[in-house]
Amino acid sequence: MTDIEIRQLSKKFGPLTAVDNVNLSVNRGELFGLIGPDGAGKTTLMRVICTLLLPSSGTLLIRGLDVTKNIARIRSMLGYMPQRFSLYQDLTVEQNLMFFADLFEVSPHDRSTRLKQLYRFSRLEPFKSRQAGNLSGGMKQKLALSCALIHTPDILVLDEPTFGVDPVSRQEFWDILRSIQDQGTTILVSTAYMDEANQCDRIALQFGGQIKAIGTPEELKSRYKYPLYQIQAEHVYRLFDFFKSRDEVHNAQIFGSALHISFKREPDPGSWQNYRDLTEGNMIHWEKQIPSIEDVFLDLMRGAHGD
């Protein structure tokens, strides 16, 4: 069954098209990732899904309900966590949770049960008397997630929930999302961190307001058809310029202190010695690389916009 069905959806702000003819479906119980850089249109799309913005054209159904006609019913099904921390900084952890419980009219009995569950998975109970403004970044995100879950929503929509969070807290956050999914909740999450794509059941790659590819992370990586190598160098930028000028190179990207070079065809052993000679030994080490989601994404962007 499908929880979110999007058909030819567009959202415009005057002359600007933020979401451009998007077709997308999220299955019930799925953890679906919307992956793309800042400005890709992810936040606008999520706000339309959460009935905070009306679409300019197209159709968006939440469990069969049109977002333009069934706003109250849809909002009761959704838990939404925006990108920016929007809780009350001067209220304690517990006061924030109680406020949202009141807002969503959670009964006293259900409220007590739900608070115990939320404290258990978030591990925030020892800090329930601390003001939200005095929490760490990771703890703030867990509190925001807990407030979005206070009314036990069927569908959870999270806009870049791990932005600015340290790597350990990021992984802990994804573990929490998996435990929520195991309870039957459908989760739609956006992120600009390409490595987080591997945490999702399926993903959509978005940029320029458009969805460029949809599938499981493994499916999308398997579509990368060019031989790919990671190359270490003494002078990375000098080697980058060298490979960018080669006709046999499909694409060259700098990944930290190394290069990812994709070729139009598999280089033969003699080619590597020739590259070393031409670069005067600048190449230190090279090895075949399994494509990452970032490699796939950059290749799609290159195909759409050129170098």
N, C-alpha and C positions, 0 to 999 in steps of 0.2 A: 504493500500500500504506500501511497505517496502522501507525505505531510505538507510539502511545499511544492507547488507547481507554478512555474513562471513561463509565460509564453509571449515572445516578442515584446518584452517590456522595455520601455524607454522612459527616462526622466530628464527633463530639460530645465535649466534655469536661464531664461532669456535665450540668448544665442548659444549658450554652452550646453552641450549634451554630456551629462555626467554618467548616465547609463544608456547604452546604445543597443537596442534590439536583442536583449538577453533572453535565452531559452535555457531553463535549468529546472531540475527536479531533485528533491531531497526525500529519500525513502524513510518510512517510519522506523525509528530505532537506530538510524544511521548517525555516525559522526562525520559530518561533511565539512571540508575545508575550502574556504574562498581565499586563494593565494594571489597576492599581487603587491606591487609597490605603492607608496603613498601617491594619491591622485588617480588611482586606477578605477575608482568608482565603487569600492567595496562598502564604505560607510553609507553612501547614498542608497545603494541597493538594500542594505540591511534596514535602513530607516523606512524604506517603502514596505519591506516585509513586516515590520513592526507597526505599521499604520501611522507612523509619525510624518510621513510624506505621502502624497497621492501620486500615482504614476501619471506621466504625460500621455502614455499610450500603452496598449498591451493588456495582458491579464495576469493577475497574481492571486492564486487560491491557497488558503491555509486550511487543510483538511476539508477541501471542497467549498470553503467560504470565501467570497470575493472581498478583498481588502478595502474596496471602496464602498461596500454596502453593509458589512458586518463587523464594524470596528470594535464594539464593546465585547462581542463574543470572542473575537480573535485575540484581543488583549488579555482576556481571562485565561487563554491557553498558553500564552507566551511568557517567558522570562527573558528580559533584555538587559544586557550589561554593556553600556556604551564604552567607547574607547577612553574617554576622560573620566577620572575618578569623580563621581557625582554624588557621593554620599555626604552626610553632614559632618564636617570636620570637628565641630565642637561637641558632638554627641559621642557617647561611648559606643563600643562595639554592640553591647546589648541594646542600647537605646536605638541605634540604627536599625537593628533587626526587628525590634518591637514596632518601630514606626512603620516599616514596610509591611509587617504583619497586619497592622491597623489599616494601612492603605488598601491592602488586598482582602480585607475583611476575613482574615483567618480566624476561625473559632478558637476560644480559649483552650479547648482540649487538643485540637490539632496543632495549635501554636506550641504547646508544651512539648509534644512529641517531635514536632519538626525542629525546634531549637536544639533538642538533644542530638538529633541526627546531624544537623549542620555543625554543631560544635565538635561532634565526633570526627567528621571527615576533614574539617578545616583546622582542627586543633587550636581554635581561638578561645576556648573557654577560660584558660588562665589569664587572658587579656580582655575579658568581657567588660571590665570597668575602665579600660584605657580609652581615651578619646581617639577617634578615628584619625585625626590629624597627626597623632604621635605614633602611628603604626609604620612599619617598614613598607616598602613598595610591594613586596610579595604578600604581606599580611593584608594590605589594603585591597589587593586584587581578590584575595580569598573572602574578605568581608563583602565586597561588591557582588561576588558570585553567590554568596550565601543569601544576600538580600534579594537577588534575582530568583532564588530557588525557594523562598519562604512560603510561597503559595503552591508549591509542587506543580510547576508548569509541565505541560505535555511536550512543549518545544522550547528549547533554550537557544537564544541568539546572542552570540558573544562577539563584540567588535574589537579585535586586536587585544585580547585579554592579557597577553604576556608582554605587551610593549613596555620596555624599560625595566623589566624584571630580570634579576640575576639568573644565570643558567640553572642553578640548583632549584630555585623556586619555580622556574619555568617547567622543569620536568615534573616537579611535585604537582603543579597545577594540572598538567596533562594527565597525570595519574588520577587526580580527582575527577577530571572529566570522564575518564574511562569508567570509574566507579558509578558516576551518575548515569552514563549510558547503559551500564549493566542493569540498572533499575528500570529501563524501558524508555528513558527520555531521548527524544530526537535532538541532536545538537548541530547547529550551524555556527561555525567559528571562522572569523577572518584573521589573517596574519600576513605580515610582510616578511616574516622569517621563513625562508624557503625550506630549511631543514625540518620545520614543524609539519610540513606536508606529509611526512612519513608517519605521523601520529594519527592520520585520518583514514577512514575507510575509503572514501573517494574525495577527489578534489576538483576544483575548477580553477584554471589559470586565467586571471583577469588583468587587462591593462587597456588604457584608452577607452574605458567604459564598456569594453566588449569581453565576452568569454571566448578565449582562444582555444581551449582544450579542456575536456572533462574525462575523468577515468580514475582508476586506482593509481596510487603513486607508481606501482610497478608497471602498470600498463603504459603510462605516459613515458616512463624511462625507457621502456622497450621500443618505443617508436623512434628513439634517437638513432639515426641510421649511419652516422659518420664515425669512423675510427677516432677515438679520443685518447689523448695522452696528457699526463701531468708531467711537467718539466721543471726541474729545479735549475737555478742559474745564479751565477755570481752577481750579475746586473740584470734584474728582471725586466726593467723597462726597455733596456737596450735589446734584449732578446725578444720582447714583445713586438717592437718595431720591425725586427728582422722577419719574424714569422708573418706579420700582417702583410708584408710585401710579397710573400710567396704565392704563386699561382695555384700550387697544389693544396694550399691551406683553405679550409672552408671557413673557419672562425678561430679567433684568438681572444682569450679573456684572461685577465689577471685575477687569480684567486689567492689573496693574501701574499705570501712570499713566493708563490709558484705561478706557473701558467697552465691553463687548460687549452690545448691546441687540438682542434678537430681537423681531419684531413678529408679531402674528397675521395681518396682511396688509401688503402693501407700502405704506409711507407715500407720499403724494403730495407734490409739491414745496412746496405751501402748508403742509404739516404742519411742515416743518423751520423755516420762518420763524416759525411759531406757537410752536414749541419755544424758539427763540432769544428771542422776546419774553417768553414766560412765565418763562424762566430769567434774564432780564435780561442777556443776552449771555454767560452762563456757557459756552455751547457755542462752542468754537474751530473745530473741524473734524470732519466726519463723512464716512465712505465705506463703501460696500458691502464686506462681509468674507466671504471664503470660510471656512466652518466648519472649525475644527480638531478634533482628537480630544478635546481638553479641552472644547470647546463641546458636542460630542456626549455626552460622559460626564456633564457637569453637567446636561444636559437629561434624561438618563436618570435621574439621581439625583433631580431635581426631580419627575419623573413618578412615581417610586417613593415618595418621602417628602414631597412638597410642598415649599414654599419653605424 
